[in-house]
Amino acid sequence: MIGIGTKIRRVLTDQGRSVRWLSEQIPCERTGAYKLLKRDSIDVLLLRRISLILHHDFFKDISEETFG
């Protein structure tokens, strides 16, 4: 199972966006965004916010990974 931080980083890369850009959108410090991308799990509300910002359904990804 891939950690959520890794999944977020992949979507950022696919969209050609930087960690700095994400930190400005959330908003949080750039170092906080880098730490977030190293985590295996994050708060549901934060994941919802990131999903909306990146226009990507991370909840669907997790569900498909879990339930097939």
C-alpha positions as CSV (number, residue, x, y, z in Angstrom):
1,M,0.0,0.0,0.0
2,I,1.4,3.4,-1.0
3,G,1.3,6.2,1.5
4,I,-1.0,9.1,0.8
5,G,1.9,11.6,0.7
6,T,3.4,9.6,-2.1
7,K,0.1,9.6,-4.0
8,I,-0.2,13.4,-3.6
9,R,3.3,13.9,-4.8
10,R,2.6,11.8,-7.9
11,V,-0.5,13.9,-8.8
12,L,1.5,17.1,-8.2
13,T,4.2,15.8,-10.6
14,D,1.7,14.7,-13.2
15,Q,0.1,18.1,-13.1
16,G,3.5,19.9,-13.3
17,R,2.9,21.6,-10.0
18,S,5.4,22.2,-7.2
19,V,5.3,21.6,-3.5
20,R,5.6,25.3,-3.1
21,W,2.5,25.8,-5.1
22,L,0.6,23.3,-3.0
23,S,1.8,25.0,0.2
24,E,0.4,28.3,-1.0
25,Q,-2.9,26.7,-1.9
26,I,-3.5,24.8,1.4
27,P,-2.1,27.3,2.9
28,C,0.8,26.1,5.0
29,E,4.6,26.6,5.3
30,R,6.6,25.0,2.5
31,T,8.4,22.8,5.1
32,G,5.0,21.6,6.3
33,A,4.0,20.6,2.8
34,Y,7.2,18.7,2.3
35,K,6.5,16.9,5.6
36,L,3.0,16.1,4.5
37,L,4.3,14.4,1.3
38,K,6.3,12.0,3.5
39,R,3.3,10.9,5.6
40,D,1.5,7.6,5.3
41,S,-1.8,9.1,6.5
42,I,-3.4,12.6,6.9
43,D,-6.5,14.1,8.4
44,V,-9.6,13.5,6.3
45,L,-10.5,17.3,6.1
46,L,-7.0,18.1,4.9
47,L,-7.2,15.3,2.3
48,R,-10.6,16.7,1.1
49,R,-9.0,20.1,0.7
50,I,-6.1,18.8,-1.2
51,S,-8.5,16.7,-3.4
52,L,-10.4,19.9,-4.3
53,I,-7.2,21.9,-4.9
54,L,-5.8,19.3,-7.2
55,H,-9.1,18.2,-8.7
56,H,-8.2,14.6,-7.9
57,D,-10.3,12.1,-5.9
58,F,-7.8,10.6,-3.4
59,F,-10.7,9.0,-1.6
60,K,-11.6,7.0,-4.7
61,D,-7.9,5.9,-5.0
62,I,-7.9,4.7,-1.4
63,S,-11.2,2.9,-1.8
64,E,-10.1,1.2,-5.0
65,E,-6.8,0.1,-3.4
66,T,-8.6,-1.2,-0.4
67,F,-11.7,-2.9,-1.9
68,G,-10.5,-3.5,-5.5
